[in-house]
Every structure is written in structure tokens, then in C-alpha cells.
Amino acid sequence: MNKKIVIINGPNLNLLGKREDEIYGKATLEDIKKQCEEIGEKIDLKVDFFQSNNEGEIINKIQDVDTKYDGLIINPAAFTHSSIAILDALRAIKKPKIEIHLSNIYSREEYRKKSITSEGVDGLICGFGQNSYILGIEAINKLIYN
């Protein structure tokens, strides 16, 4: 595989399949990881998967992107609406970046309608459930090869 991306998942996404399935679906994060790895194999793209409930660990992983990866997909989860530190880390890297969300953040509570972190990425995909990850992989692949 020639190219390598990382998919970073933020807080509480490790609880997928156990929480609010009417919003986030029934798939677990492990289910999504396997699906992403399979899609990556089909298009010759190595997919690393990372999840943390810790903002600092997420920032450290973002800072690795320029030297270890060809692109980044991030689901910052609740940090989407509050983390200027993650935004600053995203702005600092030069590789292609896409933000994704399982739910449509613009059809939810008022405080979820503002994505601070999206200001530091090339594009945003939301509202397609676990397919948001697949769409993100397809989009980042196009950004990498353009």
C-alpha cells in the first residue's frame, strides 16, 4: 500500500453501539474500524484507527500526521464544539484533512450546530451514520491523489 491515513476518533466514540443508537446507530467503533480497513484495502490505502477520550492525546496524534501519514480524517466528537487546541493542531498540519460526524450536527441541539474544528479542515461530512466514515475515506483518497 502506497498511501497511509489516520482516522482519529474523539471522546465517547468508544461507547458506540451502547449509547443513543437513535442518533449514532447500532454499529460499534470496532465495526466501523473493520469496515474502514476493508474499504482502505480495496483502494490501496492503509488505514490506522485511533480513539481517545483525552484532548491532549488527540492533539499529539494530529501532530504526527505531517511526518507519518498522507492524510487525516477526524471525528472530534464533543471536542468539535469546544476545542480551540484541536483546531490549532489541525491548522498546523499541511496534509489533507476531513472532519466527519455520524449525526447531522446542524439538525441537533443549538450548541452542536457550531463546529470550531471544521475551520481547520478541507471539508466536512456529517449525517450519514457510519457511512460518513466511508465517504470520508473516498474524499481523502481523492484529496491525496489530486
TAQUITA-V583259 format. One record per pair of residues at least 12 apart in sequence whose ideal C-beta (glycine too) atoms are under 6 Angstrom apart, sorted by the first residue. I is the first residue (numbers start at 1). J is the second residue. Records with the same first field share a line. If there is no record, write none. Layout:
I->J + J
This chain:
1->44 + 46
3->45 + 70 + 144
4->46 + 69 + 70
5->47 + 69 + 71 + 140
6->48 + 69 + 72
7->49 + 73
8->50 + 58 + 61 + 74
9->51 + 75
10->76 + 77 + 79
11->53 + 77 + 78
12->77
13->29 + 51 + 77
14->29 + 51
16->28 + 29
23->103
24->102
25->129 + 130
27->130
32->130 + 133
33->49
36->133
39->134 + 137
43->141
45->141
59->85 + 89
62->89
63->89
65->93 + 95
66->93 + 94 + 95
70->144
71->95 + 96 + 140 + 144
72->97
73->98 + 100 + 136 + 140
74->99
75->100
76->117
80->115 + 117
86->117
87->116 + 117 + 119 + 120
90->120 + 121
91->120
96->122 + 140 + 143 + 144
97->121 + 122
98->121 + 123 + 136 + 139 + 140
99->117 + 118 + 121 + 124
100->125 + 132 + 136
101->126
102->129 + 132
104->126 + 127
105->126
